[in-house]
Amino acid sequence: MPDKSRIASTYDTAADVFDTLPFWHYFGGRTIERLDLAPGSRVIDLCCGTGASALPAAARVGRAGAVLGVDLSRELIGIARRKAAALGLGNVAFRLGDIESLDVAPASFDAVVSVFGLFFVEDMAGVLARAWTWLTPGGAIAITAWGADVLEPGESLFWEAVHREGPSIAPVSPSARLADPSAVAAVFQEAGLPAPVIEAETWQMPLARPEDFWPSILGSSNRGVLGALAPEAQARVHAATIDGLRAQGVTSLRCDAIFASLRRPRP
């Protein structure tokens, strides 16, 4: 079972660089673009982070709409609130909470969104089944998950370096639970829902310098792995990862994502 306190602690620590990472914003924005929200829509964003999908949703639904973001990390929620205030978005609110224990009335939202978050919960199908009841007729649920390659080849170089320091260290990769379209489809089926529309997309994240990759380690779940190593080992992992990127002449990082969406029928 995922350790929620550990997840929250990891992302609280990662908050110092989390919002600077372009892949959160790219895929958050792409999810909302694909959803094509109508003005006045009510949206809930599960595992919202710093608002990479909630804030674009709020801009799209307008003043007549409303967006609620929920996340376990107090620090990420704090950043999201400050960003919303700076943007003058009064139609979005952020709540610290566990998405597995949300008490939501049926037909409360026109859209349920979760970008890179569903794989963190133990009962993914249970969350999907409950979220389906929160939708109004014609409302949609949109789930975005990481695909097979994430921040490659940087991610692989990082783990090679970590395993040289501790061969028994297991990758922290909850995203692997949904890293294939068939796995995403299976969760919807387990939830008792119709088959979703599933689309895959690959984005090459620009990398101006090899050193620019390191914030992607510090601002993701890998932060917890790194923090478990001694300072000397952390320095060696950092050097080996960056040297590997430089030796390969890497100028972009491959990021695969899977988009799944399903619209609730109208009567």
RAWO-V21999 format. One record per backbone hydrogen bond with DSSP energy under -1.0 kcal/mol. NH is the residue of the N-H (numbers start at 1). CO is the residue of the C=O. Records with the same first field share a line. If there is no record, write none. Layout:
NH=CO, CO
This chain:
4=2
7=3
8=4
9=5
10=6
11=7
12=8
13=9
14=10
16=13
17=14
18=14
20=17
21=18
26=22
27=23
28=24
29=25
30=26
31=27
32=28
33=29
34=30
35=31
36=32
40=61
41=38
43=66
44=111
45=68
46=113
47=70
48=70
51=48
55=51
57=53
58=54
59=55
60=56
61=57
62=58
65=62
66=41
67=91
68=43
69=93
70=45
71=95
77=73
78=74
79=75
80=76
81=77
82=78
83=79
84=80
85=81
86=82
87=83
89=84
90=88
93=67
95=69
97=71
101=98
107=133
109=134
110=42
111=42
112=140
113=44
114=142
116=144
120=117
121=118
124=122
127=123
128=124
129=125
130=126
131=127
132=128
136=109
138=264
139=136
140=110
141=262
142=112
143=260
144=114
145=258
147=256
152=254
155=151
157=153
158=154
159=155
160=156
161=157
162=158
163=159
164=160
165=161
166=162
169=166
173=171
176=173
177=174
178=175
179=176
184=180
185=181
186=182
187=183
188=184
189=185
190=186
191=187
192=189
193=188
197=261
199=259
201=257
203=255
205=253
207=251
212=209
213=210
214=211
216=213
217=214
218=214
219=215
220=217
223=220
226=222
227=223
229=226
234=230
235=231
236=232
237=233
238=234
239=235
240=236
241=237
242=238
243=239
244=240
245=241
246=242
247=243
248=244
250=245
253=205
254=152
255=203
256=149
257=201
258=145
259=199
260=143
261=197
262=141
264=139
